[in-house]
């Protein structure tokens, strides 16, 4: 089956990562697991039969179909705020140039946690401990940061007040594109429908948008 690689880039990337597995793949769809906490699932037939093969209990689920999203919310108690578009980079290194990028450690947990609220303290601490978060420094000052989520997507992009509209977000994402390529991963990110500023940034950088949206669902 010829799938749009831009729409299913998260599943493709997870397949190449340590700790991933494919518990089910069939004519009706497939899902990919990352450890025991995350699953990405897609229907190939336009219906929700693939959910019959999905065990309950995953705290985090990425779905590629609105029908799957609705059924998981209505029947299995998952929560969801809004959908996202997938953006991915299929070229070579960006040539970001010589800038002061540094891998941030847990000493930056409090400062990052004050402005990035899409992850809990424990998750942010783990990201920092595992070296997934990078910062851009200008004249010794941290002007912004970006990081990788556990499933391999780029995210957490933030530029601090006083440093915006100077091109630092673009530099940070170029840095993580190159970092993903060096790790043998496809550089990609998920952008909320409402985040038009980030969508414009992806377009300027040359990332390609998938034709199908995705939804992230979670259970407390």
Protein Blocks (a to p, Z undefined) as FASTA:
>chain_A
ZZdfklmmmmmmmmmpghiacfbacfkbccddehjlbccdddfklpaklmmmpcghiabd
cdfbfklmmmmmmmnopacfbdcdddddfbdcehlopcddddddfklmmmmmmmmckbcf
klmmmmmmnopaccddeehiafbdcdddfkopaehiacdehiaonopmmmmmmmmmmmmm
mnopacdddddfklmmlmmmmmmnopacdfbdcdddddZZ
